[in-house]
Amino acid sequence: MKLNLKKIISLLLPIALGVFLIIYAYQKFEPEEIAIIKQQFVQADYTFIFLSLLFNLVALWSRATRWNITLQHLGYTSKGVNRFFAVCISYLMNMTIPRSGELSRALFLKKYDDVPVDKSFGSIIGERLVDLIFLLSFIVLAFVVQFEILKKFVLDQISFSNLIIIGSVLALIGSVGLYLYLKSTHPKILWFKNKISGLVEGFLSITQLQQWKAFWLHSFLIWLCYFAMFYITIFALPETSSLSLGGVLMAFIVGGLAITLTNSGFGTYPFLIAEILFFYGIASTAGTSFGWIIWTSQTLFIVLLGSLSFILAPILNQKN
């Protein structure tokens, strides 16, 4: 019963958060501002949105191709179209149940190409670790590029003396955590250390791939497409077309975190995008429109591709 309750909470909490943020974001707008948002939706240049969808398509193809490199290293083969279908379905599944997409990819390839679930699932976890490294790299890059702006923002919100106190507390917590990690024999600490060692082992296995150069090239291409997909959409609205590269980078990271930590960013993505763009001088109405245009177009695209994958997979794999 407790397990079922935990699952229900994990499913409903991100949705509830999204609904709350939607209500919270729109109740602060006057009727005139709501009308402006609707007008911006209608008058947006959707040519740039369609171009962004093409970048998304390339990223999906590259992800399916990169997956083949790890599978071949494990001694298994699969059809390229099946891997592409599996990737599209995984994104669709993640919109309903967080983190269910990884398992669905493995189950799909077991069904149609007879690749063992544990092997393909392990390769997917390795990919996710690499994706995390790229996301962290973007965060570090944004911090370096936008350091002065971030420093000014933080100092405007928090006094320097309070910042020192917060830094000291975080350093103390980090030191205690590191000590417990190295010295403690508590079951939960040991479990956590085992998970970390598993991640390290998974990452090291990637470095042993025969086609490791192609693997990292596809990883770079995937994230380049993600950024290009976001960057090109700023030209869909006149209000966002002049956004600086640093502003685009910050908004891209915030949006990426929103998608990663919730049900594909439902409610949270447009809200956080509007908040970060407001910091860069973009009106809340334009930022809200921009966030919803990106999220809606990309979501509908994934729903379309995922649904087509469900339909076409049994047709193209009738022998299986």
N, C-alpha and C positions, 0 to 999 in steps of 0.2 A: 504493500500500500504506500509506504514511504517513497519507494522508488518511482511508482506511478505518479505520485504527487510532485516529486522532484522533476520528472519529465514534463508534466503539464505546466509547471511554473516556468521551466526553461523555454517552453514553446510560447507561452502567452505573455511573458514579461517583455520581450523585445517588441511584440506587437502592441502591447499596452503603452510602452514608452513611445512608440511611433505615433499612435493615436493621440496621446497626450501632447506631444510636441506639435502635431498638426493643429490641434485646437489652440494651444498656447500661442503659436506663431500667428494664426489668422485672427485671433480675437483682438490683437493690438492694432490691426489695420482698420481704417475708416472705410465706409462704402466706396468712396472715391478711389482709394488706394486699391481696393479689390478690383474695381473696374480697370484700373491701370494694369494690374497683373494679368487680367483676362485679355486686355488689348495686346500686351506684350507677347502672350502666347500666340495670338492670331497673327501678329505682324512679324514674328521671328523668321529669320532666313533659314529655312529647314534644309537648304543645300548643304550647309556645314554640318547639320545633324546627320544627314545621310553619309557624308564623308567620314564622320566619326564612327558610324556603324561599320564602314568598310575596314577601318583600323581594328575594330573589335573582331571582325571576321578573321582578319589576318592573325590576330593574337590567339584566337581559338584554334586555328589551323596549326600555328606554331606550337601551341601547347600539346596538341594531339601528336605532332611529329616528335617533340621532345620526349614524350612518354614512350614512344617506340624505342628510343635509344636505351632507356633503362630496362625495358622489357627484353630487348635483344641481349643485353648484358646478362640477364637472368636465364637466357636460353629459350625464350618464348617469342612467337610471331603472332601478329594479328593484322587484320585488314585496316588500312588507313581510314576508310569511311566509318568503320565500327568505332575506332578510337575517337574520331570526330563526333560521332553521335553520342558516345559515352561522355565526352567532355561537355557537350551542350546540355545533356540531360542532368549532369551533375550540378551545373549552375541553376537549372530550373528547380532541382530538388532542394538546393540550399535556400531558395526563396520560401520554402514551406517549413522544413525542419533544419535548423542550423547544423552544419557539418555533416549532413546526411549525404551530400553530393559525393564525397570521397568514397564512401562505401558503395554508392550506386554505380560509380564508375567501375569498381572492381567486379561487382555482381554482373554488370552488363557484359564485360569482356569474358567472364566465365560462361555466360549463357551462349554467346555467339562465337567466341574464338577459343573456348575451353582453356583459358588462362587461369590457373589457380588463384582463388580470391586472396589468400594470404600474401602471395608473391606480388600481385598487381597492387594490392593495398599498401604493401610496404614501399613500393616504388613511388606511389602517390604521396605518401608521408614525406619521403625524401624530397620530392618536388616542392611540397609546401614549405619545407624548411628553407629551400633556396629562395622561394618567393618572399619569405619573411626577411631573409638577408637583403634582398633588393628593396623591400619596403623600408627597412631600417637605414639602408644607404640613402634613400631619398630623404628620409627624416634628417639625417646628418647633413646632407647637402643643403637642405632648406635652412637648417640652423646656421650653417656657415654663411650662406648667401644673405640671409635675412637677420644676421646677428644684431646689428644696430637697431633695427626696427623692433625686434623681439625684446631687446634690452629696454628700449624706451617704453614699450607696452607694459612690461612686467614692473618696471620702476614706477610707472604711472598708477598701477593698480596696488602695488605693495611697497611699503617704505623699505629703504635699504637695511635698516636695523631688523625689521621683521623678516626680510629676505635672508639675513645672516642666521637668524634663529631657525627658520625653516630648513636652511641648508645644513645646519648643525644637527637638527633632529633627524633629517634624512640620512646624514652620514653615520649617526649613531645606530639607526635602524639597520642600515646596510652593513655596518661592522658586526652587529649582533647576528644578523642573518648569515653572514659569511662564516662566522665562528661556529654557529649551529650546523651549517652545511658541512663544514670540515670535521667537526668533532662529535656532533650528536649521533647517538645510535637509536633515536626515537623512530618507531616504525614509519611514521609519516615522512620524516626527513629521509629515511632510507628509500622509501618509495619515490620521493621526489628526485633523489640522486640517481636512482635507477632509470627514471624517465629521461633525465638529462644525459646520462651515459648512452641511452638508446638513441637520442637525437644526434649526439656526437658521432656515434657509430654509423648512423644513417648518412650523415654528411660525409664522413670519410669514405663510405662506399661509393658516393658519387664521384669522388676524386679518382677512383679506380676504374671508371668507365673507359672502354676502348675508344669511344667517340666523345671523349670529355670536352673537346673543343667545340664540337657541334652542339653538345648539350648546353654549354654556357652561352654560345652564340644565340641559340633559340631563347634562352632565359632572358638575355639582353633584349632580343627582338620583342618578346612578349611585353616587357615593361616599357620599352620605347613606344610600342603601339598604345599601351594604356595611357601614357602621358600625352602622346599625340592626339589620341581620342578625346581627352579632356581639353587639351589646349585649343584644338580647332573649333570647339563649340563656343568659345568666348566671342567669336565673330558672328554668332547667330543673333545677338542683340547689340544694338549700337551702344548701350550703356556699359557693356562689359568688354567691348572690342579693344579698348585702350588699356586694359588691365596689364600691369607689368609682369614680366616673366617670373619675378619673385613671388608676386601675388598668385599667379597661376600655380606655381609650385606648392605654395602653402595650402591653397584650396584643394589641390589634387591630393595632398597627403591627408587632409582632414576628411575629404570624401572617401578616400581609401580606408581609413580607420573606421568610418561610419559603416561602410559595407562589411568590413571584416568582423566587427563586433556586434552587429545586429542582423536581423533577417534581411540581408541584402540592402540595408539602408532605408527601409520603409519609414518614412516620417523624419528620421534622424538626418538623412542625407541632405534634403533640401533645407532643413532648418540650420544645420551646421555650415553649409555652403553660404547661405545668406548671412550668417553671423560673421564668418571670416572675410567675406567680400565687403561687408559694411566697414570692417576695420581698414580696408584699403580704399574707402571712399565711394563704394558702390551703394546706391540707395537700396533700402530693404526690399522695396517692391521689385526692383530689377534682380537683386540677388535671389529672392524667393522664386521668381519666374525662371531664372537661369538654372537653379537647383532642380526644380521640378521638370523642366524640359529635358535636362540630361538624364535624370533618374527615370522618367517615364519612357523616353525613347530607348534607353538601354535595357530597361526591364521588359518592354514589349518585344524587343528584338530577341532577347533570351527566351521569352515565352514562346515566340514563333519558332525559333530554331529547336528548342527542346521538344515542342509538340510535334514538329515535323520529324524529328529524330525518332520519337516513339512510334510514329506511323510508318516511316520508311524502313526502319531496322528489320522488322519481320518480313517485309516484302523483299528486301535485298539479301536476306539470309534465309530463304525458304528451305534450303537444304539442312539448316540447323534448327 
